[in-house]
Amino acid sequence: MLHSRKLQYIDEIARCGSIRKAAAHLNVASSAINRQILALEEELGVPIFERLPRGLKLTAAGELCIEHIRDVLKAYDKLETRVRGLKMPQAGRVSLISTVGLAAGPLPEIVAKFVESHPRVRIQLAIDGATTTANPVLAGEVDIGIGFNIPAIPGLRTIATFDIPIGVVLPPDHRLAKEAGPIDLAKVVQEPLVLAQPGMSLRNMINLILAPLPVPVEPVVESAGPETLRYLVKKGVGLTFLNPLDVIGECQRGELVFRPLTESYRRHQPMKLFARSRATLDTATSLFIEFLLAELTQIVAELEAKGHVPKQGSAVSQRD
């Protein structure tokens, strides 16, 4: 122990008013406790207990002594708690914010797997549009953020990036879904389209993809919700543009098909994991980041093998 056992002995005697009762509570011999009292009184040069017929009472010097002893014991309890936290890094809280598409895509499953492995961690997952995803991180409202097309902003540091370009999402029975490999944009725009609504980061990227076409594209439906777009594609209302992470679950279940665009129309779209520049991430958040990056790296590797995303470089840009 970092402090003498005599501190606990004296604190217990002051509470009980009796060496015998204190010894019983602490499960030690009365003689051992008495020796510690005598040793401390000799060290201080004054008695700390007044011996009475029915027990012990603190002297004035004893009152000062017990105040110090209890401060020391409280500080030691705090130290023990912090040391236990080092032994059990899964304890804690993680707060993050995500763009809508990721929150409706692979993030819930990743969070569920993490909580299953680390049940003592509490996760707070906020959802925001891409234009404001950075703000809660900058303001310190959340620990980390993840989203697409997040610009370089003073006060933010990039933890990792992945290149996840947008492609075409089709129902499995569509004639274009039966073809293999990248799909030509000219074939896609001949079909009815359901698109993200104007003003969204996703729609801005879609507009860049469609910009080289000689005529404007008029979607049959516009919506802010990725879930709505996926539902409409399943119902055969039209095709849409999303990234492969947005539809990974549906593609695995055979409900939808994702096809990348041909290289001439493909636009790089960075997915960025980021935090405040000067923020020190605690143990639980660092543990979650490590888990999240491992899961995302595996998912992206599978998409890369299918040709749905380009070959990735080093995903991790900066880790503090």
Disulfide bonds with the S-S distance in Angstrom:
none
